[in-house]
Amino acid sequence: MAGLIAEERASTYLDLEATADREKLRDAALYLSGHAEELVILDEVQRVPELFQTLRGLIDEGRRRDIQAGRFLLLGSASIDLLRQSGESLAGRIAYIELGPFNVLEVHTAAHEKLWIRGGFPDSFLADSDEASAVWRENFVRTYLERDIPQLGPRVPVETLRRFWTMLAHLQGGLLNAAQLARGLAVDGKTVARYLDLLVDLLLVRRLPPFHVNVGKRLAKSPKIYVRDTGIVHTLLGLDDRDAVLGHPVAGGSWEGFVLENLLSAAPERVKPWFYRTAAGAEIDLVLQMPDGELWAVEIKRGLAPRLDKGFHHARQDLNPTRSFVVYSGAERYPKGEAVEVISLGELASLLATV
């Protein structure tokens, strides 16, 4: 996307998965030059990677004519190849915006639990029933594995990648143990790292790094792993509704991942997320390093009566965060001990969105 869209104006939409629209770009420079005064939306742009060089020439030509920003809106699946192509040919001419699924600031408070169970993909969240939502998510997983990932280039056996993705769902919120995953898949550690890199690059999985600080203690070195959309977590584990999720051991990790993703989607740019854990048991689920250097500590508890253990307090003593919160399933906001606030997910997301 060359700059930000400054105002509403005429637009042209091309779906580059459609043969007819790709045919229009057989001579891309000629076609796009005829729409220089419009916003041109190019969907699934990763299907035509050779287009980036043409866009670079058109953007530079437009700049010479004082057409500065908002000419092209590029949409598509994240991929290694896409980022490499755009980074090489459109450096200085492009801004990236990650469009995540629905978050708690975009749906009614009463629907937050449904958002957790179904996930944030619109067709899943807005489905007429839990069954219809589950069917949509299963089709999404299958299509991604069987069509989308192979089209992006990496050659990974479909069933192997699904098993790996499912293993990560079981691990939700846990420390990465690459050797254990490798044994489970009967592959080597390098292959596990390649699979994990692929799912992270596709924005399907998050690696939350440990916070390293000189406190004279042994700290966790492995990242924590989350499948980013909780609806997909539940589908991979065969959990189609609220009762199934609440009766499964993954419920706590799933809630933690749900809170994490929603807070990060609301947080300002340049916020750095971490977790903190020592060998002695001091732990904070989420440490947010704000752009001004402040540290916010966030402990995540599912339920209406959150209890804090000694590990959280010891971790606070180690890090001395500026603000400390406990996110829980309730709606009331109240203090809990010295400099710690119990707060709902929606309220903390709103607070982060105003920073």
C-alpha positions in Angstrom: 0.0 0.0 0.0 1.6 3.2 -1.1 0.8 5.5 1.8 -2.5 5.9 3.6 -5.9 6.5 2.1 -6.6 10.2 2.6 -10.1 10.4 1.4 -12.9 8.5 -0.2 -12.8 8.4 -4.0 -13.5 6.1 -7.0 -11.9 2.7 -6.7 -11.3 -0.4 -8.8 -11.2 -3.9 -7.3 -9.3 -6.8 -8.8 -9.4 -10.3 -7.4 -6.1 -11.9 -8.5 -7.5 -15.4 -7.9 -10.0 -14.8 -10.7 -8.7 -15.6 -14.2 -10.6 -12.6 -15.8 -9.0 -10.1 -13.4 -5.5 -11.6 -13.9 -6.1 -11.3 -17.6 -6.6 -7.5 -17.2 -3.1 -7.3 -15.9 -1.4 -9.1 -18.8 -0.1 -5.6 -19.6 -0.2 -4.4 -16.0 1.5 -1.0 -16.6 -1.0 -0.1 -19.3 -4.1 -1.2 -17.4 -3.1 0.4 -14.0 -2.0 3.7 -15.7 -5.6 4.1 -16.9 -6.7 4.1 -13.3 -4.2 6.6 -11.9 -6.9 8.8 -10.3 -8.5 5.9 -8.5 -7.7 3.7 -5.6 -6.8 0.3 -7.1 -7.5 -2.6 -4.7 -5.5 -5.8 -5.6 -6.8 -8.7 -3.6 -4.7 -11.9 -3.2 -1.7 -10.1 -4.5 0.7 -12.9 -3.6 -0.7 -14.8 -6.6 1.1 -12.4 -8.9 4.4 -11.6 -7.3 5.9 -10.2 -10.5 3.4 -7.3 -10.2 5.5 -5.6 -7.5 8.2 -4.3 -10.0 5.4 -2.8 -12.1 3.9 -1.1 -9.0 7.3 0.4 -8.1 7.6 2.1 -11.5 4.0 3.4 -11.4 4.5 4.8 -7.9 7.7 6.5 -8.8 6.2 8.0 -11.9 3.2 9.2 -9.9 5.5 10.9 -7.4 7.1 12.9 -10.2 3.5 14.1 -11.0 2.9 14.8 -7.3 0.6 11.8 -6.8 2.0 10.9 -3.4 -0.1 8.4 -1.5 -3.1 6.0 -1.5 -2.9 4.7 -5.1 -2.8 1.0 -4.3 -4.3 -1.2 -1.6 -2.7 -4.6 -1.6 -4.5 -7.4 0.2 -3.5 -11.0 0.6 -2.3 -13.8 2.8 1.0 -13.1 4.6 3.8 -15.2 3.1 7.6 -15.2 3.2 7.7 -14.7 -0.6 5.2 -11.8 -0.5 7.2 -10.0 2.1 10.5 -10.6 0.4 9.1 -9.4 -2.9 7.5 -6.2 -1.5 10.5 -5.5 0.7 12.9 -5.6 -2.2 10.9 -3.7 -4.8 8.7 -1.4 -2.7 11.0 -0.3 0.1 10.1 3.3 1.1 6.9 3.1 -0.9 4.8 0.7 1.3 3.2 0.6 4.7 2.1 -2.6 6.3 -1.1 -3.0 8.3 -1.9 -6.4 9.9 -5.7 -6.9 9.7 -6.5 -9.4 12.5 -9.9 -11.1 13.2 -12.6 -9.4 15.3 -11.4 -8.4 18.8 -13.3 -7.5 22.0 -13.4 -3.8 21.1 -15.3 -4.6 17.9 -18.1 -6.8 19.4 -20.6 -6.3 22.2 -19.5 -7.2 25.7 -22.2 -9.9 25.9 -20.6 -11.6 22.9 -17.0 -11.8 24.3 -17.4 -15.4 25.4 -18.8 -16.4 22.0 -15.8 -14.6 20.4 -13.5 -16.7 22.6 -15.2 -20.0 21.7 -15.7 -19.4 18.0 -12.7 -17.2 17.3 -12.6 -13.9 15.4 -12.9 -14.8 11.8 -16.1 -13.1 10.7 -17.8 -16.1 9.0 -17.0 -18.2 12.1 -18.1 -15.6 14.7 -21.3 -14.6 12.8 -22.4 -18.1 11.9 -26.0 -19.0 12.7 -25.1 -21.8 15.1 -22.1 -23.4 16.9 -22.3 -26.3 14.4 -22.2 -23.9 11.4 -19.2 -22.1 12.9 -17.4 -25.3 13.6 -18.0 -26.5 10.0 -16.6 -23.2 8.6 -13.5 -23.4 10.7 -12.8 -27.0 9.7 -13.1 -26.0 6.1 -10.8 -23.1 6.7 -8.1 -25.4 8.2 -8.5 -27.9 5.4 -8.4 -25.3 2.6 -5.3 -23.6 4.2 -3.5 -26.8 4.4 -4.5 -28.3 1.1 -4.5 -25.2 -1.2 -3.2 -22.0 0.3 0.1 -23.2 1.8 1.1 -25.2 -1.2 0.4 -22.2 -3.5 2.7 -20.1 -1.3 5.6 -22.4 -2.2 6.6 -24.5 0.9 6.3 -28.2 0.3 5.1 -29.8 3.5 3.0 -33.0 3.7 -0.6 -31.9 4.5 -1.2 -34.5 7.2 2.2 -33.8 8.9 1.5 -30.1 9.1 -2.0 -30.7 10.5 -0.6 -33.0 13.2 2.0 -30.3 14.0 -0.6 -27.5 14.1 -2.7 -29.7 16.4 0.2 -30.5 18.7 0.7 -26.7 19.0 -2.9 -26.3 19.9 -2.5 -28.9 22.7 0.6 -26.9 23.8 -1.4 -23.6 23.9 0.4 -21.2 26.2 3.2 -23.6 27.0 6.9 -23.4 26.5 8.2 -24.6 23.2 9.9 -28.0 23.5 11.2 -28.6 20.0 12.8 -31.9 20.8 9.5 -33.3 22.1 7.6 -32.1 19.0 10.2 -33.6 16.8 9.9 -37.0 18.5 6.1 -36.8 18.1 6.4 -36.1 14.4 9.3 -38.5 13.8 11.3 -35.6 12.2 14.4 -33.7 13.3 14.6 -30.4 15.1 15.4 -28.4 12.0 12.2 -29.6 10.4 10.2 -28.6 13.5 11.8 -25.2 13.3 11.0 -24.9 9.6 7.3 -25.8 10.3 7.1 -23.4 13.2 8.6 -20.6 11.2 6.1 -21.2 8.4 3.1 -21.0 10.7 4.5 -17.9 12.4 5.1 -16.2 9.1 1.5 -17.0 8.0 0.3 -15.3 11.2 -1.3 -18.5 12.4 1.0 -19.0 15.4 2.6 -16.6 17.8 6.0 -17.1 19.5 6.0 -15.0 22.7 9.6 -14.5 23.7 10.9 -14.5 27.3 11.8 -11.2 28.9 15.5 -11.2 29.7 16.7 -8.9 32.4 19.7 -9.0 34.7 18.2 -10.1 38.0 20.7 -12.7 38.9 18.3 -15.6 38.4 17.9 -18.4 35.9 15.3 -17.3 33.4 13.2 -19.3 30.9 14.9 -19.3 27.5 12.3 -21.0 25.3 9.3 -18.9 23.9 5.7 -19.6 24.7 3.6 -20.8 21.8 0.0 -19.8 20.9 -2.2 -20.7 18.0 -3.4 -17.1 17.5 -7.1 -17.6 16.8 -8.9 -19.5 19.6 -11.6 -20.8 17.3 -8.9 -22.6 15.3 -7.4 -24.0 18.5 -10.8 -25.5 19.4 -11.3 -26.9 15.9 -7.9 -28.5 15.8 -8.8 -30.2 19.1 -12.4 -31.1 18.0 -14.1 -28.8 20.5 -17.2 -27.4 18.8 -19.0 -25.5 21.6 -18.6 -23.8 25.0 -19.2 -27.0 27.0 -16.6 -28.9 25.1 -14.0 -26.2 25.6 -14.7 -25.8 29.3 -14.4 -29.5 29.8 -11.0 -29.8 28.1 -7.6 -29.2 29.7 -6.8 -26.6 27.1 -9.4 -24.2 28.4 -7.0 -22.2 30.6 -4.4 -21.9 27.9 -7.0 -21.0 25.3 -8.3 -18.2 27.5 -4.8 -17.0 28.0 -4.2 -16.9 24.3 -7.5 -15.1 23.7 -6.6 -12.4 26.2 -3.1 -12.1 24.8 -4.2 -11.6 21.2 -6.9 -9.1 22.1 -4.6 -7.0 24.2 -1.9 -7.0 21.5 -4.4 -6.0 18.8 -5.5 -3.1 20.9 -2.0 -2.0 22.0 -0.3 0.9 20.3 2.4 0.4 17.7 5.9 -0.4 18.9 4.7 -2.1 22.1 6.9 -5.2 22.7 5.3 -8.2 24.3 7.1 -10.7 26.5 6.5 -13.1 29.3 8.7 -13.5 32.5 9.5 -16.8 34.2 12.3 -17.9 36.5 13.5 -21.4 37.4 12.3 -20.7 40.9 8.7 -20.1 39.8 8.4 -16.3 39.6 6.1 -15.7 36.6 4.1 -13.0 34.8 2.0 -14.2 31.8 2.5 -11.0 29.8 4.9 -8.1 30.1 4.2 -5.2 27.8 7.2 -2.9 27.2 5.6 0.4 26.2 7.1 2.8 23.6 8.2 5.1 26.5 10.0 2.2 28.2 7.4 1.6 30.9 6.6 -2.0 31.8 3.0 -3.2 32.3 2.6 -6.6 34.0 -0.5 -8.6 33.1 -1.5 -11.8 34.8 -4.3 -13.8 33.1 -6.9 -15.7 35.1 -10.0 -17.4 33.9 -12.9 -17.2 36.3 -14.7 -14.7 38.5 -12.5 -14.9 41.7 -8.9 -14.5 40.6 -6.2 -15.6 43.1 -2.6 -14.5 42.8 0.2 -16.8 43.8 3.6 -16.0 45.2 5.3 -16.3 41.8 3.4 -13.3 40.5 4.5 -11.1 43.4 8.1 -12.3 43.2 8.1 -11.5 39.6 6.8 -8.0 40.3 9.6 -7.5 42.8 12.1 -8.5 40.1 10.7 -6.3 37.3 9.2 -3.4 39.3 6.6 -2.7 36.6 4.9 0.7 36.3 1.4 -0.9 36.3 0.2 -4.3 37.2 -3.1 -5.9 36.2 -5.0 -9.1 36.6 -7.3 -9.8 33.7 -10.2 -12.1 34.6 -13.6 -13.2 33.3 -15.7 -10.7 35.3 -16.7 -7.1 34.6 -15.9 -5.2 37.8 -12.6 -3.3 38.2 -11.1 -3.2 41.7 -7.7 -3.1 43.5 -6.1 -6.3 44.7 -3.3 -5.6 47.0 -0.7 -2.9 46.6 -0.5 -1.5 43.0 -2.4 -4.4 41.4 -5.7 -3.9 39.7 -8.2 -6.6 38.7 -9.8 -5.7 35.4 -11.9 -7.1 32.6 -10.3 -7.9 29.2 -12.5 -5.3 27.5 -11.6 -2.5 29.8 -7.8 -3.2 29.7 -8.0 -3.4 25.9 -9.8 0.0 25.9 -7.1 1.4 28.1 -4.3 0.2 25.9 -6.1 1.6 22.8 -5.9 5.1 24.3 -2.2 5.0 25.2 
